[in-house]
Amino acid sequence: MLAYGCSVDSTDEYCRLGESTALECLRKFCSVIEAMYGQWYLRSPNPADLYRLLHKASRRGFQAC
């Protein structure tokens, strides 16, 4: 569902899972990913991160706001 952006109904037909089972698996998967990587990837950017991102964007031709 995440990779292809498909609905629960199409997952039901393809994987032979019920709607509630597919949604429960998706919720558990997302919870585990957030628990594993959330501390690093969902944190607020620090000044060094902002400088790096803005510098990379300017090299690629993006204008500063």
PDB file as gemmi writes it, atoms N, CA and C in Angstrom:
CRYST1    1.000    1.000    1.000  90.00  90.00  90.00 P 1                      
ATOM      1  N   MET A   1       0.820  -1.182   0.000  1.00  0.00           N  
ATOM      2  CA  MET A   1       0.000   0.000   0.000  1.00  0.00           C  
ATOM      3  C   MET A   1       0.869   1.253   0.000  1.00  0.00           C  
ATOM      4  N   LEU A   2       1.971   1.227   0.732  1.00  0.00           N  
ATOM      5  CA  LEU A   2       2.856   2.386   0.758  1.00  0.00           C  
ATOM      6  C   LEU A   2       3.626   2.530  -0.545  1.00  0.00           C  
ATOM      7  N   ALA A   3       4.144   1.451  -1.059  1.00  0.00           N  
ATOM      8  CA  ALA A   3       4.999   1.509  -2.239  1.00  0.00           C  
ATOM      9  C   ALA A   3       4.241   1.923  -3.491  1.00  0.00           C  
ATOM     10  N   TYR A   4       3.033   1.426  -3.664  1.00  0.00           N  
ATOM     11  CA  TYR A   4       2.288   1.683  -4.893  1.00  0.00           C  
ATOM     12  C   TYR A   4       1.141   2.674  -4.714  1.00  0.00           C  
ATOM     13  N   GLY A   5       0.865   3.074  -3.494  1.00  0.00           N  
ATOM     14  CA  GLY A   5      -0.234   3.998  -3.251  1.00  0.00           C  
ATOM     15  C   GLY A   5      -1.587   3.394  -3.550  1.00  0.00           C  
ATOM     16  N   CYS A   6      -1.695   2.099  -3.359  1.00  0.00           N  
ATOM     17  CA  CYS A   6      -2.952   1.426  -3.691  1.00  0.00           C  
ATOM     18  C   CYS A   6      -3.884   1.385  -2.472  1.00  0.00           C  
ATOM     19  N   SER A   7      -5.101   1.040  -2.733  1.00  0.00           N  
ATOM     20  CA  SER A   7      -6.100   0.983  -1.666  1.00  0.00           C  
ATOM     21  C   SER A   7      -6.050  -0.366  -0.951  1.00  0.00           C  
ATOM     22  N   VAL A   8      -6.777  -0.435   0.131  1.00  0.00           N  
ATOM     23  CA  VAL A   8      -6.855  -1.688   0.894  1.00  0.00           C  
ATOM     24  C   VAL A   8      -7.542  -2.759   0.065  1.00  0.00           C  
ATOM     25  N   ASP A   9      -8.509  -2.376  -0.750  1.00  0.00           N  
ATOM     26  CA  ASP A   9      -9.232  -3.354  -1.565  1.00  0.00           C  
ATOM     27  C   ASP A   9      -8.318  -4.069  -2.551  1.00  0.00           C  
ATOM     28  N   SER A  10      -7.418  -3.329  -3.192  1.00  0.00           N  
ATOM     29  CA  SER A  10      -6.509  -3.983  -4.136  1.00  0.00           C  
ATOM     30  C   SER A  10      -5.508  -4.875  -3.408  1.00  0.00           C  
ATOM     31  N   THR A  11      -5.130  -4.489  -2.204  1.00  0.00           N  
ATOM     32  CA  THR A  11      -4.251  -5.337  -1.400  1.00  0.00           C  
ATOM     33  C   THR A  11      -4.965  -6.619  -1.015  1.00  0.00           C  
ATOM     34  N   ASP A  12      -6.234  -6.498  -0.737  1.00  0.00           N  
ATOM     35  CA  ASP A  12      -7.048  -7.657  -0.390  1.00  0.00           C  
ATOM     36  C   ASP A  12      -7.042  -8.669  -1.531  1.00  0.00           C  
ATOM     37  N   GLU A  13      -7.220  -8.204  -2.751  1.00  0.00           N  
ATOM     38  CA  GLU A  13      -7.253  -9.104  -3.900  1.00  0.00           C  
ATOM     39  C   GLU A  13      -5.885  -9.708  -4.182  1.00  0.00           C  
ATOM     40  N   TYR A  14      -4.835  -8.924  -4.041  1.00  0.00           N  
ATOM     41  CA  TYR A  14      -3.490  -9.380  -4.388  1.00  0.00           C  
ATOM     42  C   TYR A  14      -2.908 -10.309  -3.322  1.00  0.00           C  
ATOM     43  N   CYS A  15      -3.011  -9.925  -2.058  1.00  0.00           N  
ATOM     44  CA  CYS A  15      -2.358 -10.674  -0.979  1.00  0.00           C  
ATOM     45  C   CYS A  15      -3.286 -11.637  -0.262  1.00  0.00           C  
ATOM     46  N   ARG A  16      -4.543 -11.597  -0.578  1.00  0.00           N  
ATOM     47  CA  ARG A  16      -5.537 -12.426   0.101  1.00  0.00           C  
ATOM     48  C   ARG A  16      -5.604 -12.106   1.595  1.00  0.00           C  
ATOM     49  N   LEU A  17      -5.527 -10.809   1.902  1.00  0.00           N  
ATOM     50  CA  LEU A  17      -5.673 -10.341   3.276  1.00  0.00           C  
ATOM     51  C   LEU A  17      -6.976  -9.565   3.382  1.00  0.00           C  
ATOM     52  N   GLY A  18      -7.602  -9.663   4.524  1.00  0.00           N  
ATOM     53  CA  GLY A  18      -8.788  -8.861   4.762  1.00  0.00           C  
ATOM     54  C   GLY A  18      -8.410  -7.406   4.988  1.00  0.00           C  
ATOM     55  N   GLU A  19      -9.389  -6.532   4.843  1.00  0.00           N  
ATOM     56  CA  GLU A  19      -9.134  -5.098   4.993  1.00  0.00           C  
ATOM     57  C   GLU A  19      -8.574  -4.770   6.366  1.00  0.00           C  
ATOM     58  N   SER A  20      -9.176  -5.327   7.409  1.00  0.00           N  
ATOM     59  CA  SER A  20      -8.708  -5.008   8.764  1.00  0.00           C  
ATOM     60  C   SER A  20      -7.299  -5.542   9.007  1.00  0.00           C  
ATOM     61  N   THR A  21      -6.987  -6.703   8.463  1.00  0.00           N  
ATOM     62  CA  THR A  21      -5.647  -7.278   8.628  1.00  0.00           C  
ATOM     63  C   THR A  21      -4.607  -6.437   7.892  1.00  0.00           C  
ATOM     64  N   ALA A  22      -4.934  -5.995   6.680  1.00  0.00           N  
ATOM     65  CA  ALA A  22      -3.997  -5.171   5.910  1.00  0.00           C  
ATOM     66  C   ALA A  22      -3.742  -3.841   6.612  1.00  0.00           C  
ATOM     67  N   LEU A  23      -4.793  -3.217   7.132  1.00  0.00           N  
ATOM     68  CA  LEU A  23      -4.623  -1.951   7.838  1.00  0.00           C  
ATOM     69  C   LEU A  23      -3.839  -2.124   9.135  1.00  0.00           C  
ATOM     70  N   GLU A  24      -4.084  -3.211   9.838  1.00  0.00           N  
ATOM     71  CA  GLU A  24      -3.348  -3.481  11.080  1.00  0.00           C  
ATOM     72  C   GLU A  24      -1.864  -3.691  10.782  1.00  0.00           C  
ATOM     73  N   CYS A  25      -1.556  -4.434   9.733  1.00  0.00           N  
ATOM     74  CA  CYS A  25      -0.153  -4.654   9.354  1.00  0.00           C  
ATOM     75  C   CYS A  25       0.514  -3.344   8.957  1.00  0.00           C  
ATOM     76  N   LEU A  26      -0.190  -2.498   8.234  1.00  0.00           N  
ATOM     77  CA  LEU A  26       0.363  -1.206   7.831  1.00  0.00           C  
ATOM     78  C   LEU A  26       0.639  -0.332   9.047  1.00  0.00           C  
ATOM     79  N   ARG A  27      -0.290  -0.297   9.989  1.00  0.00           N  
ATOM     80  CA  ARG A  27      -0.093   0.503  11.202  1.00  0.00           C  
ATOM     81  C   ARG A  27       1.097  -0.002  12.017  1.00  0.00           C  
ATOM     82  N   LYS A  28       1.211  -1.322  12.161  1.00  0.00           N  
ATOM     83  CA  LYS A  28       2.341  -1.885  12.907  1.00  0.00           C  
ATOM     84  C   LYS A  28       3.661  -1.596  12.208  1.00  0.00           C  
ATOM     85  N   PHE A  29       3.684  -1.724  10.889  1.00  0.00           N  
ATOM     86  CA  PHE A  29       4.897  -1.439  10.128  1.00  0.00           C  
ATOM     87  C   PHE A  29       5.320   0.011  10.332  1.00  0.00           C  
ATOM     88  N   CYS A  30       4.381   0.938  10.198  1.00  0.00           N  
ATOM     89  CA  CYS A  30       4.691   2.358  10.366  1.00  0.00           C  
ATOM     90  C   CYS A  30       5.160   2.665  11.786  1.00  0.00           C  
ATOM     91  N   SER A  31       4.563   2.026  12.780  1.00  0.00           N  
ATOM     92  CA  SER A  31       4.972   2.236  14.170  1.00  0.00           C  
ATOM     93  C   SER A  31       6.403   1.785  14.402  1.00  0.00           C  
ATOM     94  N   VAL A  32       6.754   0.640  13.844  1.00  0.00           N  
ATOM     95  CA  VAL A  32       8.115   0.118  14.022  1.00  0.00           C  
ATOM     96  C   VAL A  32       9.132   1.005  13.307  1.00  0.00           C  
ATOM     97  N   ILE A  33       8.825   1.451  12.094  1.00  0.00           N  
ATOM     98  CA  ILE A  33       9.726   2.336  11.372  1.00  0.00           C  
ATOM     99  C   ILE A  33       9.922   3.638  12.132  1.00  0.00           C  
ATOM    100  N   GLU A  34       8.834   4.186  12.662  1.00  0.00           N  
ATOM    101  CA  GLU A  34       8.945   5.416  13.440  1.00  0.00           C  
ATOM    102  C   GLU A  34       9.770   5.205  14.706  1.00  0.00           C  
ATOM    103  N   ALA A  35       9.583   4.068  15.376  1.00  0.00           N  
ATOM    104  CA  ALA A  35      10.344   3.780  16.595  1.00  0.00           C  
ATOM    105  C   ALA A  35      11.833   3.605  16.290  1.00  0.00           C  
ATOM    106  N   MET A  36      12.150   2.969  15.152  1.00  0.00           N  
ATOM    107  CA  MET A  36      13.552   2.718  14.813  1.00  0.00           C  
ATOM    108  C   MET A  36      14.267   3.962  14.314  1.00  0.00           C  
ATOM    109  N   TYR A  37      13.618   4.741  13.455  1.00  0.00           N  
ATOM    110  CA  TYR A  37      14.292   5.831  12.763  1.00  0.00           C  
ATOM    111  C   TYR A  37      13.796   7.216  13.145  1.00  0.00           C  
ATOM    112  N   GLY A  38      12.757   7.295  13.941  1.00  0.00           N  
ATOM    113  CA  GLY A  38      12.155   8.573  14.268  1.00  0.00           C  
ATOM    114  C   GLY A  38      13.075   9.536  14.982  1.00  0.00           C  
ATOM    115  N   GLN A  39      13.901   9.041  15.871  1.00  0.00           N  
ATOM    116  CA  GLN A  39      14.783   9.913  16.643  1.00  0.00           C  
ATOM    117  C   GLN A  39      15.745  10.671  15.728  1.00  0.00           C  
ATOM    118  N   TRP A  40      16.213  10.045  14.665  1.00  0.00           N  
ATOM    119  CA  TRP A  40      17.158  10.702  13.766  1.00  0.00           C  
ATOM    120  C   TRP A  40      16.439  11.462  12.655  1.00  0.00           C  
ATOM    121  N   TYR A  41      15.516  10.799  11.972  1.00  0.00           N  
ATOM    122  CA  TYR A  41      14.926  11.400  10.781  1.00  0.00           C  
ATOM    123  C   TYR A  41      13.760  12.329  11.068  1.00  0.00           C  
ATOM    124  N   LEU A  42      13.097  12.215  12.197  1.00  0.00           N  
ATOM    125  CA  LEU A  42      11.961  13.070  12.501  1.00  0.00           C  
ATOM    126  C   LEU A  42      12.310  14.184  13.481  1.00  0.00           C  
ATOM    127  N   ARG A  43      13.593  14.385  13.714  1.00  0.00           N  
ATOM    128  CA  ARG A  43      14.004  15.447  14.632  1.00  0.00           C  
ATOM    129  C   ARG A  43      14.016  16.783  13.900  1.00  0.00           C  
ATOM    130  N   SER A  44      14.023  17.861  14.635  1.00  0.00           N  
ATOM    131  CA  SER A  44      14.122  19.188  14.032  1.00  0.00           C  
ATOM    132  C   SER A  44      15.542  19.409  13.526  1.00  0.00           C  
ATOM    133  N   PRO A  45      15.706  20.061  12.387  1.00  0.00           N  
ATOM    134  CA  PRO A  45      17.053  20.297  11.870  1.00  0.00           C  
ATOM    135  C   PRO A  45      17.813  21.311  12.730  1.00  0.00           C  
ATOM    136  N   ASN A  46      19.100  21.069  12.888  1.00  0.00           N  
ATOM    137  CA  ASN A  46      19.948  22.013  13.622  1.00  0.00           C  
ATOM    138  C   ASN A  46      20.579  22.981  12.618  1.00  0.00           C  
ATOM    139  N   PRO A  47      21.280  24.004  13.073  1.00  0.00           N  
ATOM    140  CA  PRO A  47      21.875  24.979  12.139  1.00  0.00           C  
ATOM    141  C   PRO A  47      22.814  24.350  11.105  1.00  0.00           C  
ATOM    142  N   ALA A  48      23.563  23.337  11.496  1.00  0.00           N  
ATOM    143  CA  ALA A  48      24.468  22.681  10.540  1.00  0.00           C  
ATOM    144  C   ALA A  48      23.676  21.967   9.445  1.00  0.00           C  
ATOM    145  N   ASP A  49      22.572  21.326   9.822  1.00  0.00           N  
ATOM    146  CA  ASP A  49      21.720  20.665   8.828  1.00  0.00           C  
ATOM    147  C   ASP A  49      21.139  21.676   7.851  1.00  0.00           C  
ATOM    148  N   LEU A  50      20.638  22.784   8.384  1.00  0.00           N  
ATOM    149  CA  LEU A  50      20.054  23.816   7.529  1.00  0.00           C  
ATOM    150  C   LEU A  50      21.081  24.387   6.557  1.00  0.00           C  
ATOM    151  N   TYR A  51      22.284  24.663   7.040  1.00  0.00           N  
ATOM    152  CA  TYR A  51      23.338  25.184   6.175  1.00  0.00           C  
ATOM    153  C   TYR A  51      23.653  24.188   5.058  1.00  0.00           C  
ATOM    154  N   ARG A  52      23.802  22.932   5.409  1.00  0.00           N  
ATOM    155  CA  ARG A  52      24.123  21.893   4.428  1.00  0.00           C  
ATOM    156  C   ARG A  52      23.027  21.783   3.380  1.00  0.00           C  
ATOM    157  N   LEU A  53      21.766  21.761   3.810  1.00  0.00           N  
ATOM    158  CA  LEU A  53      20.657  21.630   2.874  1.00  0.00           C  
ATOM    159  C   LEU A  53      20.522  22.854   1.966  1.00  0.00           C  
ATOM    160  N   LEU A  54      20.652  24.048   2.534  1.00  0.00           N  
ATOM    161  CA  LEU A  54      20.541  25.257   1.726  1.00  0.00           C  
ATOM    162  C   LEU A  54      21.706  25.387   0.752  1.00  0.00           C  
ATOM    163  N   HIS A  55      22.900  24.989   1.184  1.00  0.00           N  
ATOM    164  CA  HIS A  55      24.073  25.030   0.311  1.00  0.00           C  
ATOM    165  C   HIS A  55      23.898  24.051  -0.857  1.00  0.00           C  
ATOM    166  N   LYS A  56      23.423  22.862  -0.563  1.00  0.00           N  
ATOM    167  CA  LYS A  56      23.195  21.869  -1.614  1.00  0.00           C  
ATOM    168  C   LYS A  56      22.130  22.370  -2.590  1.00  0.00           C  
ATOM    169  N   ALA A  57      21.072  22.970  -2.065  1.00  0.00           N  
ATOM    170  CA  ALA A  57      20.002  23.479  -2.926  1.00  0.00           C  
ATOM    171  C   ALA A  57      20.506  24.610  -3.822  1.00  0.00           C  
ATOM    172  N   SER A  58      21.333  25.502  -3.291  1.00  0.00           N  
ATOM    173  CA  SER A  58      21.840  26.618  -4.090  1.00  0.00           C  
ATOM    174  C   SER A  58      22.774  26.129  -5.195  1.00  0.00           C  
ATOM    175  N   ARG A  59      23.545  25.084  -4.929  1.00  0.00           N  
ATOM    176  CA  ARG A  59      24.408  24.512  -5.971  1.00  0.00           C  
ATOM    177  C   ARG A  59      23.582  23.914  -7.093  1.00  0.00           C  
ATOM    178  N   ARG A  60      22.376  23.446  -6.779  1.00  0.00           N  
ATOM    179  CA  ARG A  60      21.500  22.838  -7.782  1.00  0.00           C  
ATOM    180  C   ARG A  60      20.591  23.856  -8.456  1.00  0.00           C  
ATOM    181  N   GLY A  61      20.725  25.119  -8.112  1.00  0.00           N  
ATOM    182  CA  GLY A  61      19.989  26.160  -8.800  1.00  0.00           C  
ATOM    183  C   GLY A  61      18.716  26.641  -8.134  1.00  0.00           C  
ATOM    184  N   PHE A  62      18.429  26.192  -6.930  1.00  0.00           N  
ATOM    185  CA  PHE A  62      17.241  26.660  -6.228  1.00  0.00           C  
ATOM    186  C   PHE A  62      17.542  28.012  -5.578  1.00  0.00           C  
ATOM    187  N   GLN A  63      16.593  28.918  -5.693  1.00  0.00           N  
ATOM    188  CA  GLN A  63      16.747  30.245  -5.105  1.00  0.00           C  
ATOM    189  C   GLN A  63      16.326  30.227  -3.639  1.00  0.00           C  
ATOM    190  N   ALA A  64      16.992  31.024  -2.838  1.00  0.00           N  
ATOM    191  CA  ALA A  64      16.603  31.173  -1.425  1.00  0.00           C  
ATOM    192  C   ALA A  64      15.325  32.005  -1.351  1.00  0.00           C  
ATOM    193  N   CYS A  65      14.507  31.745  -0.360  1.00  0.00           N  
ATOM    194  CA  CYS A  65      13.242  32.494  -0.203  1.00  0.00           C  
ATOM    195  C   CYS A  65      13.487  33.869   0.359  1.00  0.00           C  
TER     196      CYS A  65                                                      
END                                                                             
